[in-house]
Amino acid sequence: MSRAFALHAALTAAVLGLGVGIAPAAASDTTGAAPADTARTPAWRIADIKDRGHYDWLDEVVATGPANAWAFGGSLSDAGSVPTAERWNGTSWKKVPLPAGLERPISAANASGPRNVWAFGGSDFAGEAFALRWNGRTWSVSKRWPSGELITDAVVLSRRDVWVFGGSRVGPGVGTWRFDGRTWTQVETPPGTLAGADAVAADDIWAVGTAPTGYDMVAHWDGRTWSKVDLPDLPEEDDHSVGFFDIRAQSPHDVWVVGFEYQASEENYTETPLALHFDGTSWRRVQVPDIGARSLRQAIPDGRGGVWFISGTDQPYEAPELLHYANGRWTTARPQRPDGKAVLVYDLTTVPRSPRLWAVGEVFPVDRASADSAIWKHGRLTR
């Protein structure tokens, strides 16, 4: 298992409660149930690979425009792990130094503009978790949390409205915090832990997490309070359940939740991808084609009415990493990879005012003894 994938697995198990959650949604959309078409989706091409002689990966990518994007991750060596940052200046990706003394890889990032970029370190248990802010010229530490606490996601609405989410079953956990431009304040949420979130507006934020029962939940912020969202007819059973990995809110009438469905018998169990969609009135299940994936790790709108999904698989040398859904039809895409190596994609994003998308992750050999951070591009870059 690769270092970054292990970190994701440990984080998800701690925060989301693998193997427990909800069963299939009440309504089911069978559109797109046929095998995905691999011929219609343009290729994702390698834009940058960094080989620094360590185990390197990129977990997060944020773009504020055609000439400004950031990719964040970590580098692991015998001396320990450190966070890393790469910046796109419109021509090339360049490494940017971060404040000294930080020991944890970047696990979440978001931005409201080129002068308000945030990155959060807390994807493992070694060292303090932290919040970093880029003001357009330099990075600075905005807040630190004690060792052993996890940070799993962030929402940045403006310079005076930043949210961070996370928790741990080792110690008290980070919890949910909000920054108002001057002060960080912990916010009360429904009982349990919120781990992933996305915002339509300051008074319309959606999140996924785990209830005290151990089953996964969806929550919503209306500008004043967080409340648990009812998902009808979703039994919570130890041998038939689901877990949530990500939530993506395009509008009050367009919200996606993705993860996996778990079914167990006396001797065997299966995990299959799960996608739920909310149209402003009701939730329905969108059936995912069988491509050998065990889960959907992330959903990202493509800016043109479709959605990209990162799949979770045990076969990174063979299975597609990315799926695309638009107009009721699924397609798949295999990101470009160097000869003899496999890839894992951890995050992707659209580029404002451009048809391009960026994706980040790692490439590694068969023995997984090392890895190089990787960035992929999709589509043409315009300004």
Secondary structure, 3 states (H helix, E strand, C coil): CCHHHHHHHHHHHHHCCCCCCCCCCCEEECCCCCCCECCCCCCCEEEEEECCCCEEEEEEEEEEECCEEEEEEEEEECCEEEEEEEEECCCCEEECCCCCCCCCCEEEEEEEECCEEEEEECCCCCCCEEEEEECCCCEEEEEEECCCCCCCEEEEEECCEEEEEECCCCCCCCEEEEECCCCEEECCCCCCEEEEEEEEECCEEEEEEECCCCCEEEEEECCCCEEEECCCCCCCECCEEEEEEEEEEEECCEEEEEEEEEEECCCCEEEEEEEEEECCCCEEEECCCCCCCCEEEEEEECCCCCEEEEEECCCCCCCCCEEEEECCEEEEECCCCCCCCEEEEEEEEECCCCCCEEEEEEEECCCCCCEEEEEEEECCCCC
